Amino acid sequence: MKEEQLPPKTRLLPILVLILIVALWWGLSAINIYPESAFPSPYAVALGFGEEIKAGRLFDDLIASLFRIFSGFGLAVALGIPLGLMLGQRARARAAFLPTVNFFRNLSPLAWIPFAILWFGIGDRPAIFLIFMASFFPMVLATIAAVASIPAVYFRVAQNYGYRGAELLTRVTLPAIVPQVITALRITAGLAWVVVVAAEMVAGRDGLGFAVWDARNGMRLDLLVVNMIVIGFIGVAIDRLLLQLTKIPSIRWGYER
């Protein structure tokens, strides 16, 4: 769907909402419902940001988390989309494998944590494995659904033009499914980002998830909030980055009204 062109004043509304949230946060911390150690003020969190940046921990943890999500998510996309294309175009294979894919898609990736630690130890590999398990099956299903939704008339026209094999794939199938696949990428990337944080809490030595857990254990809730804010903003940034794919001229048609 085409993104609406909002007037300049309307575009400022998210900033206004953010200011109101910070003001409410500041007000609640000022009336001391909870002690500073349990409910850090915006000022304490700002000092925590400075502390983390000066020590270099925030940057190191951010790089570690981004490496894991791009590795696991990238591998899931690289394998999931081709498999979804194959199953989407072959009815018998789809009937055979779809129940299994659905089963694993509905299985929480966090259930794999004990196996991930036993198989891969602690560090990058268990987190990458968990991100892959969280992303692969949804991408396969989304691609299958996208292929199944292509109007049959597209393929009849392609036959009239003599399209076969790779030419049919590149000229008909892929252009038809790209808008839906991009939507699936955005949804699955959000899920993968949640999983990497959870995985780092129990199977990591660094990363934003580990930083949250470490701050909790050290009762430094100001640093915990620092990492929560970074996690939220990076998740939004990843989504906005994928959203830019919808503005490519050859893809934009799929989002027009």
N, C-alpha and C positions, 0 to 999 in steps of 0.2 A: 504494500500500500504506500502511496506517495506521502512523504513527510510533509505535514502542513507547514506553511510559511506563517510563522507567528509574528505579530508586531513587536517592535523593540521593547516596549514596556512589559509585554507578556513574558519575554525571554528573561527578564530580571526577576520573575517570581521565584524561581528556585533559589536564587541568592537571598531573597527576602526570607524564604522559609528557613534557610540555613542560619541566617542571623537570628531569627526567632528561636530556633532550637538552642543555639549557643547561649542566648540571653536567658532562656528558661533553665538551662543547665547551670549557668552562673548563679541565678537566683536561688535554685534549690541547694547549691553548695554553700551559699552565703548564709542561709538560715540554719545550717548545721543540723539537719535531720539525722545525718550520719556523720561520723568523724571523717576527717580528711583522708585517713588511711583506707576507709571503706568507700568513700565517694569523692574522688579527687576533683578539684575544681579545674576549669579551663586553664587557669594560670599554672597550676601544678603540671597539667598535661603539656602545656607549652614548654615549661622548663624540662620536662621529660624528653620532649622532642629534641631540644638542644643537647641534652646529655647523650642521647642515643646517636645523634648525628656526629657529635664531637668524638665519641668513642669509636665511631665507624661501624657499630653493630647493626644499625638499621639498614645501611646500604648492603652489608654482607648478607644479612638475612633475606633482604628483598631479592638479591641476585640468586641466592640459593633456591628460593621458592619459585621464581620465574623460570629458572633452568629446569626444575622438575615439572612444572606444568607444561612448558613448551615441549619437553621431551615426551612425556606421557600422552598429552593431548595430540601432539603432532603425529605420534605413532598410531594412535587410535584413529585419527582421520585418514592417514595414509593407507591403513588396512581396512577400515570400516566402510569407506565409500566404495572402493572397488568390489568388496564382498556384497554390499547392498545392491550395487548395480547388477551383479551377476544373479543374485537371488531374485531381484525384481523382474528380470527378463526371462527367468526360467521357472515355470509354474511348479514342476515336480520338485526341483531343488528347494524352492520356497516352501512348499508343503512339508518337505522333510525336515528342514532346519529351522523354520520359523518358531515352533514351540520351544526349542532349545534356546534360541536367541532371546525369546520373550522371558524364559525362566531366568536367565542370567541378567537380563536387563532389570528385572524386578528384585533381584538379590542385592541387598545393600552392599556397596563396595567396602564399607567399614567391617563387614563380616569377614573379609579377607585379611584383616590386619594380623591375626595370629600366624596365618600361613606366610604372609609377606615377611614378617620378622624371622620366622624359622627358615624360610628359603633364601632370603636376601640379607638378613642381618639388620643393621641400623645404618641409616644414611640415605643416599640418593635413590638407590635401586628399589627399596620397598615402597617409597612414595611414588616413584614413577610407575611401578606396577599397579598400585591402587588407583592412580589417576587413569591409567589405561583401562582398567576394569570398569571404572565409572563412566568412561567416555565411549568405549568401543561399541558396546551393544546398542546404546541409544542412537549412535551414528548409523549403524547398520539398519536398524528399524526405520529411522527417518528416511534413509535413502531408498529402502524398499517401498515405503509409502509414497515417496515422491515419484518413483518410476511407475508405480501402479496408477497414479492419478493422471498420467499423461493421456490426453484424449487419443483414442484409436485413430482418429482421422489424420493425426500427424504422421503416423506410420504408413497409412495408406498413401498419403501424398508422397512420402519418402520413397515408397516402392515405385510410384509412377516416375520418379526422377532417377530410379536405379540405385538408390543408396543402399549399401550393404556393409556389414562388418564395422570397421573402424569409422568409416564415413558416416554411417547411420548414428553411431555413438556420439561423434563430435559435432554433427550438424543438427541432430534432432534431440537425442536423449539428454545429453549434458546441458544444452541451453535451456531445455524445458524444466529440468529439476533444480537448476542452480538457485533460484530464489528460495525454494523450500529448504534446500541444503544449508544455505546461509543462515536461515532462521534456526535450523537445528544446531548449527555451529555455535550460535550465540547462547542458546539454552544449555547446550552441553558444556561449553566453556565455563559458564557460571557454576555448573555442578562440579566440574573438575577443580575449580578454584576453591570451592568449599572443601572438597576432599583433600586437597594438598595441605590445607591448614590442619585438618583433623589428623591426617597421617603424620605430619611433623610433630604433633603433640605427643604421640606415643612411639614413633619409630624414627625420630630425627635427632640430630645433634645440633642443628641450626635451622634457619628458616623462620618465617613469621609465626607459624604455628608453634614451633618450639619456643620462640620468644614469648608468646602469650603464656604458655605453660610455665616457663621459667620465671616470668614476672609474677604469676599467681603463687608459685611456690615460695618466692622471696617476699611475698606480700607487698610488691611494688605495683599497686593497681594503677598508678599514674602511667607507668611504662606499659602495662597491659592495655590501657585505653589508647596509648600511642600506636601500638601495633594493630589494635582493632580498627582505628581510623585509617591506617595505611592499607590494611586488608580490604576495607570497603572501597576506598578510592581506586586501588589497583583493579578490583573487580569491575568497577564502572569503566575504567580506562580500557580494559580488555574488551568489554562489550562495545564501547564506542569505536574501538579499532576495527572490530569485525563489522560494525554497522557501515563503515566506509565502503565495504565491498558492494553494498547495495547501490552505491552512487556511480559504479562503473557503467558507462553508456550501454554496453551490450547486456547488462544485467538489470538496469533500472526499469525496463519494461515490466518486469514481474511485480513491481511495487506500485505501478500506476493504478489509479482507481478504474 
